[in-house]
Amino acid sequence: MGFLDEAKKKAEDFLKSDKAEEQTDQVLDKAADLAKDKLGQDKADQVDKVRNAIDDKIGGQSAADNPDEQ
């Protein structure tokens, strides 16, 4: 296994960890709050949908795991 393969494996393992989930959630929450501030609360539902879609793509919990965050 080459250096890049090992680095990729470590990155994938980190992204699946609980610590990474907490960190990505914090970043996404801050980004969503900033977007809501700039776009206005009338766009809050759309911002939340995008935030949750990104979270799902990067290994976050699915909407079924967190139904109250929809």
N, CA, C and O atoms as a Tinker XYZ file with bonds, in Angstrom:
   280  protein
     1  N      0.845000   -1.170000    0.000000    73     2
     2  CA     0.000000    0.000000    0.000000    64     1     3
     3  C      0.892000    1.236000    0.000000    63     2     4     5
     4  O      1.794000    1.367000    0.828000    81     3
     5  N      0.628000    2.139000   -0.938000    73     3     6
     6  CA     1.435000    3.337000   -1.060000    64     5     7
     7  C      1.040000    4.420000   -0.076000    63     6     8     9
     8  O      0.043000    4.316000    0.639000    81     7
     9  N      1.850000    5.453000   -0.066000    73     7    10
    10  CA     1.619000    6.578000    0.845000    64     9    11
    11  C      0.237000    7.196000    0.649000    63    10    12    13
    12  O     -0.467000    7.464000    1.623000    81    11
    13  N     -0.151000    7.424000   -0.598000    73    11    14
    14  CA    -1.450000    8.042000   -0.862000    64    13    15
    15  C     -2.600000    7.140000   -0.446000    63    14    16    17
    16  O     -3.621000    7.616000    0.050000    81    15
    17  N     -2.437000    5.840000   -0.647000    73    15    18
    18  CA    -3.475000    4.903000   -0.221000    64    17    19
    19  C     -3.645000    4.926000    1.297000    63    18    20    21
    20  O     -4.764000    4.898000    1.808000    81    19
    21  N     -2.528000    4.979000    2.002000    73    19    22
    22  CA    -2.582000    5.030000    3.463000    64    21    23
    23  C     -3.220000    6.332000    3.945000    63    22    24    25
    24  O     -4.026000    6.325000    4.876000    81    23
    25  N     -2.859000    7.440000    3.314000    73    23    26
    26  CA    -3.429000    8.732000    3.696000    64    25    27
    27  C     -4.935000    8.756000    3.430000    63    26    28    29
    28  O     -5.710000    9.274000    4.234000    81    27
    29  N     -5.331000    8.193000    2.302000    73    27    30
    30  CA    -6.758000    8.141000    1.967000    64    29    31
    31  C     -7.515000    7.295000    2.986000    63    30    32    33
    32  O     -8.605000    7.669000    3.418000    81    31
    33  N     -6.942000    6.162000    3.369000    73    31    34
    34  CA    -7.574000    5.272000    4.345000    64    33    35
    35  C     -7.722000    5.978000    5.695000    63    34    36    37
    36  O     -8.770000    5.890000    6.334000    81    35
    37  N     -6.666000    6.680000    6.123000    73    35    38
    38  CA    -6.725000    7.397000    7.397000    64    37    39
    39  C     -7.782000    8.502000    7.351000    63    38    40    41
    40  O     -8.510000    8.709000    8.323000    81    39
    41  N     -7.864000    9.202000    6.236000    73    39    42
    42  CA    -8.868000   10.262000    6.095000    64    41    43
    43  C    -10.277000    9.684000    6.133000    63    42    44    45
    44  O    -11.165000   10.246000    6.775000    81    43
    45  N    -10.482000    8.571000    5.453000    73    43    46
    46  CA   -11.795000    7.923000    5.460000    64    45    47
    47  C    -12.166000    7.448000    6.863000    63    46    48    49
    48  O    -13.306000    7.606000    7.299000    81    47
    49  N    -11.196000    6.868000    7.563000    73    47    50
    50  CA   -11.452000    6.410000    8.935000    64    49    51
    51  C    -11.801000    7.581000    9.849000    63    50    52    53
    52  O    -12.704000    7.479000   10.679000    81    51
    53  N    -11.077000    8.700000    9.691000    73    51    54
    54  CA   -11.360000    9.873000   10.519000    64    53    55
    55  C    -12.757000   10.406000   10.237000    63    54    56    57
    56  O    -13.487000   10.753000   11.165000    81    55
    57  N    -13.134000   10.473000    8.967000    73    55    58
    58  CA   -14.449000   11.013000    8.611000    64    57    59
    59  C    -15.587000   10.158000    9.148000    63    58    60    61
    60  O    -16.706000   10.646000    9.307000    81    59
    61  N    -15.316000    8.897000    9.425000    73    59    62
    62  CA   -16.342000    8.003000    9.967000    64    61    63
    63  C    -16.377000    8.025000   11.496000    63    62    64    65
    64  O    -17.251000    7.402000   12.099000    81    63
    65  N    -15.449000    8.728000   12.123000    73    63    66
    66  CA   -15.371000    8.729000   13.586000    64    65    67
    67  C    -16.393000    9.694000   14.194000    63    66    68    69
    68  O    -16.882000   10.606000   13.528000    81    67
    69  N    -16.700000    9.471000   15.470000    73    67    70
    70  CA   -17.627000   10.345000   16.194000    64    69    71
    71  C    -17.059000   11.755000   16.338000    63    70    72    73
    72  O    -17.794000   12.740000   16.270000    81    71
    73  N    -15.743000   11.841000   16.537000    73    71    74
    74  CA   -15.107000   13.152000   16.679000    64    73    75
    75  C    -15.266000   13.961000   15.395000    63    74    76    77
    76  O    -15.559000   15.156000   15.442000    81    75
    77  N    -15.075000   13.318000   14.267000    73    75    78
    78  CA   -15.238000   14.009000   12.986000    64    77    79
    79  C    -16.683000   14.433000   12.794000    63    78    80    81
    80  O    -16.949000   15.518000   12.278000    81    79
    81  N    -17.606000   13.593000   13.200000    73    79    82
    82  CA   -19.032000   13.934000   13.086000    64    81    83
    83  C    -19.333000   15.200000   13.883000    63    82    84    85
    84  O    -20.035000   16.089000   13.400000    81    83
    85  N    -18.806000   15.281000   15.090000    73    83    86
    86  CA   -19.025000   16.466000   15.919000    64    85    87
    87  C    -18.423000   17.710000   15.270000    63    86    88    89
    88  O    -19.047000   18.770000   15.245000    81    87
    89  N    -17.206000   17.570000   14.746000    73    87    90
    90  CA   -16.530000   18.718000   14.146000    64    89    91
    91  C    -17.228000   19.176000   12.872000    63    90    92    93
    92  O    -17.405000   20.376000   12.662000    81    91
    93  N    -17.624000   18.236000   12.023000    73    91    94
    94  CA   -18.305000   18.637000   10.791000    64    93    95
    95  C    -19.664000   19.244000   11.107000    63    94    96    97
    96  O    -20.089000   20.185000   10.437000    81    95
    97  N    -20.347000   18.723000   12.114000    73    95    98
    98  CA   -21.633000   19.307000   12.508000    64    97    99
    99  C    -21.453000   20.750000   12.980000    63    98   100   101
   100  O    -22.259000   21.618000   12.646000    81    99
   101  N    -20.403000   21.006000   13.752000    73    99   102
   102  CA   -20.152000   22.363000   14.233000    64   101   103
   103  C    -19.875000   23.313000   13.072000    63   102   104   105
   104  O    -20.397000   24.427000   13.035000    81   103
   105  N    -19.057000   22.870000   12.131000    73   103   106
   106  CA   -18.726000   23.704000   10.972000    64   105   107
   107  C    -19.974000   23.967000   10.137000    63   106   108   109
   108  O    -20.230000   25.100000    9.731000    81   107
   109  N    -20.747000   22.916000    9.882000    73   107   110
   110  CA   -21.958000   23.078000    9.081000    64   109   111
   111  C    -22.983000   23.961000    9.785000    63   110   112   113
   112  O    -23.661000   24.758000    9.137000    81   111
   113  N    -23.102000   23.828000   11.097000    73   111   114
   114  CA   -24.033000   24.673000   11.847000    64   113   115
   115  C    -23.634000   26.147000   11.755000    63   114   116   117
   116  O    -24.483000   27.015000   11.556000    81   115
   117  N    -22.340000   26.420000   11.900000    73   115   118
   118  CA   -21.868000   27.805000   11.806000    64   117   119
   119  C    -22.079000   28.360000   10.401000    63   118   120   121
   120  O    -22.489000   29.509000   10.239000    81   119
   121  N    -21.800000   27.547000    9.392000    73   119   122
   122  CA   -22.004000   27.991000    8.012000    64   121   123
   123  C    -23.485000   28.243000    7.736000    63   122   124   125
   124  O    -23.836000   29.217000    7.070000    81   123
   125  N    -24.346000   27.374000    8.244000    73   123   126
   126  CA   -25.789000   27.549000    8.051000    64   125   127
   127  C    -26.275000   28.813000    8.756000    63   126   128   129
   128  O    -27.087000   29.555000    8.204000    81   127
   129  N    -25.792000   29.062000    9.956000    73   127   130
   130  CA   -26.181000   30.277000   10.679000    64   129   131
   131  C    -25.734000   31.533000    9.928000    63   130   132   133
   132  O    -26.481000   32.507000    9.838000    81   131
   133  N    -24.520000   31.504000    9.393000    73   131   134
   134  CA   -24.015000   32.634000    8.620000    64   133   135
   135  C    -24.869000   32.855000    7.373000    63   134   136   137
   136  O    -25.218000   33.989000    7.045000    81   135
   137  N    -25.200000   31.772000    6.687000    73   135   138
   138  CA   -26.034000   31.879000    5.487000    64   137   139
   139  C    -27.408000   32.446000    5.828000    63   138   140   141
   140  O    -27.938000   33.277000    5.091000    81   139
   141  N    -27.982000   32.002000    6.937000    73   139   142
   142  CA   -29.293000   32.522000    7.356000    64   141   143
   143  C    -29.210000   34.014000    7.677000    63   142   144   145
   144  O    -30.126000   34.774000    7.360000    81   143
   145  N    -28.109000   34.430000    8.306000    73   143   146
   146  CA   -27.930000   35.849000    8.619000    64   145   147
   147  C    -27.834000   36.685000    7.345000    63   146   148   149
   148  O    -28.403000   37.774000    7.267000    81   147
   149  N    -27.116000   36.174000    6.352000    73   147   150
   150  CA   -26.910000   36.919000    5.108000    64   149   151
   151  C    -28.131000   36.869000    4.195000    63   150   152   153
   152  O    -28.460000   37.862000    3.546000    81   151
   153  N    -28.806000   35.718000    4.140000    73   151   154
   154  CA   -29.925000   35.536000    3.216000    64   153   155
   155  C    -31.273000   35.885000    3.825000    63   154   156   157
   156  O    -32.241000   36.129000    3.104000    81   155
   157  N    -31.339000   35.910000    5.130000    73   155   158
   158  CA   -32.594000   36.199000    5.813000    64   157   159
   159  C    -33.287000   34.922000    6.257000    63   158   160   161
   160  O    -33.072000   33.847000    5.696000    81   159
   161  N    -34.109000   35.061000    7.263000    73   159   162
   162  CA   -34.786000   33.898000    7.842000    64   161   163
   163  C    -35.812000   33.286000    6.900000    63   162   164   165
   164  O    -36.219000   32.140000    7.095000    81   163
   165  N    -36.240000   34.033000    5.876000    73   163   166
   166  CA   -37.192000   33.459000    4.925000    64   165   167
   167  C    -36.558000   32.336000    4.101000    63   166   168   169
   168  O    -37.274000   31.547000    3.485000    81   167
   169  N    -35.244000   32.258000    4.084000    73   167   170
   170  CA   -34.522000   31.190000    3.375000    64   169   171
   171  C    -34.026000   30.101000    4.323000    63   170   172   173
   172  O    -33.292000   29.208000    3.899000    81   171
   173  N    -34.412000   30.159000    5.592000    73   171   174
   174  CA   -33.895000   29.241000    6.610000    64   173   175
   175  C    -34.179000   27.781000    6.279000    63   174   176   177
   176  O    -33.317000   26.925000    6.478000    81   175
   177  N    -35.376000   27.485000    5.777000    73   175   178
   178  CA   -35.704000   26.094000    5.443000    64   177   179
   179  C    -34.797000   25.562000    4.342000    63   178   180   181
   180  O    -34.341000   24.420000    4.404000    81   179
   181  N    -34.537000   26.391000    3.331000    73   179   182
   182  CA   -33.662000   25.966000    2.242000    64   181   183
   183  C    -32.233000   25.770000    2.739000    63   182   184   185
   184  O    -31.567000   24.808000    2.355000    81   183
   185  N    -31.768000   26.666000    3.579000    73   183   186
   186  CA   -30.419000   26.552000    4.140000    64   185   187
   187  C    -30.299000   25.265000    4.949000    63   186   188   189
   188  O    -29.296000   24.560000    4.843000    81   187
   189  N    -31.307000   24.954000    5.753000    73   187   190
   190  CA   -31.277000   23.730000    6.558000    64   189   191
   191  C    -31.265000   22.480000    5.680000    63   190   192   193
   192  O    -30.578000   21.509000    5.997000    81   191
   193  N    -32.013000   22.496000    4.586000    73   191   194
   194  CA   -32.022000   21.347000    3.672000    64   193   195
   195  C    -30.645000   21.134000    3.055000    63   194   196   197
   196  O    -30.171000   20.002000    2.958000    81   195
   197  N    -30.006000   22.225000    2.639000    73   195   198
   198  CA   -28.664000   22.126000    2.057000    64   197   199
   199  C    -27.676000   21.641000    3.108000    63   198   200   201
   200  O    -26.841000   20.783000    2.822000    81   199
   201  N    -27.759000   22.180000    4.319000    73   199   202
   202  CA   -26.862000   21.777000    5.404000    64   201   203
   203  C    -26.971000   20.282000    5.674000    63   202   204   205
   204  O    -25.960000   19.597000    5.826000    81   203
   205  N    -28.207000   19.777000    5.734000    73   203   206
   206  CA   -28.415000   18.355000    5.999000    64   205   207
   207  C    -27.950000   17.486000    4.835000    63   206   208   209
   208  O    -27.428000   16.393000    5.052000    81   207
   209  N    -28.132000   17.957000    3.608000    73   207   210
   210  CA   -27.674000   17.201000    2.439000    64   209   211
   211  C    -26.151000   17.083000    2.439000    63   210   212   213
   212  O    -25.604000   16.020000    2.146000    81   211
   213  N    -25.476000   18.175000    2.767000    73   211   214
   214  CA   -24.011000   18.138000    2.838000    64   213   215
   215  C    -23.565000   17.198000    3.951000    63   214   216   217
   216  O    -22.632000   16.416000    3.765000    81   215
   217  N    -24.218000   17.266000    5.093000    73   215   218
   218  CA   -23.873000   16.397000    6.219000    64   217   219
   219  C    -24.022000   14.929000    5.827000    63   218   220   221
   220  O    -23.174000   14.106000    6.172000    81   219
   221  N    -25.088000   14.598000    5.110000    73   219   222
   222  CA   -25.288000   13.217000    4.660000    64   221   223
   223  C    -24.188000   12.783000    3.693000    63   222   224   225
   224  O    -23.726000   11.643000    3.752000    81   223
   225  N    -23.769000   13.680000    2.809000    73   223   226
   226  CA   -22.750000   13.338000    1.807000    64   225   227
   227  C    -21.378000   13.109000    2.426000    63   226   228   229
   228  O    -20.611000   12.281000    1.934000    81   227
   229  N    -21.060000   13.820000    3.486000    73   227   230
   230  CA   -19.725000   13.669000    4.064000    64   229   231
   231  C    -19.712000   12.689000    5.224000    63   230   232   233
   232  O    -18.781000   12.679000    6.030000    81   231
   233  N    -20.731000   11.881000    5.304000    73   231   234
   234  CA   -20.724000   10.821000    6.300000    64   233   235
   235  C    -21.476000   11.144000    7.557000    63   234   236   237
   236  O    -21.317000   10.462000    8.569000    81   235
   237  N    -22.288000   12.166000    7.515000    73   235   238
   238  CA   -23.075000   12.514000    8.686000    64   237   239
   239  C    -24.208000   11.538000    8.878000    63   238   240   241
   240  O    -24.441000   10.654000    8.053000    81   239
   241  N    -24.902000   11.710000    9.969000    73   239   242
   242  CA   -26.054000   10.867000   10.237000    64   241   243
   243  C    -27.140000   11.207000    9.237000    63   242   244   245
   244  O    -27.285000   12.357000    8.823000    81   243
   245  N    -27.896000   10.204000    8.856000    73   243   246
   246  CA   -28.973000   10.436000    7.901000    64   245   247
   247  C    -30.142000   11.118000    8.586000    63   246   248   249
   248  O    -30.220000   11.157000    9.813000    81   247
   249  N    -31.044000   11.652000    7.790000    73   247   250
   250  CA   -32.225000   12.316000    8.340000    64   249   251
   251  C    -33.057000   11.342000    9.163000    63   250   252   253
   252  O    -33.726000   11.755000   10.110000    81   251
   253  N    -33.026000   10.061000    8.821000    73   251   254
   254  CA   -33.771000    9.060000    9.586000    64   253   255
   255  C    -33.191000    8.903000   10.993000    63   254   256   257
   256  O    -33.916000    8.584000   11.935000    81   255
   257  N    -31.888000    9.129000   11.130000    73   255   258
   258  CA   -31.255000    9.042000   12.443000    64   257   259
   259  C    -31.532000   10.277000   13.289000    63   258   260   261
   260  O    -31.504000   10.205000   14.518000    81   259
   261  N    -31.800000   11.414000   12.640000    73   259   262
   262  CA   -32.039000   12.682000   13.322000    64   261   263
   263  C    -33.280000   13.354000   12.762000    63   262   264   265
   264  O    -33.161000   14.389000   12.106000    81   263
   265  N    -34.454000   12.814000   12.991000    73   263   266
   266  CA   -35.655000   13.376000   12.372000    64   265   267
   267  C    -35.984000   14.786000   12.836000    63   266   268   269
   268  O    -36.656000   15.523000   12.115000    81   267
   269  N    -35.529000   15.183000   14.024000    73   267   270
   270  CA   -35.844000   16.520000   14.525000    64   269   271
   271  C    -34.989000   17.603000   13.889000    63   270   272   273
   272  O    -35.237000   18.783000   14.136000    81   271
   273  N    -33.989000   17.256000   13.078000    73   271   274
   274  CA   -33.149000   18.253000   12.436000    64   273   275
   275  C    -33.621000   18.599000   11.031000    63   274   276   277
   276  O    -32.954000   19.366000   10.336000    81   275
   277  N    -34.736000   18.063000   10.603000    73   275   278
   278  CA   -35.223000   18.377000    9.264000    64   277   279
   279  C    -35.949000   19.680000    9.244000    63   278   280
   280  O    -36.429000   20.104000    8.193000    81   279
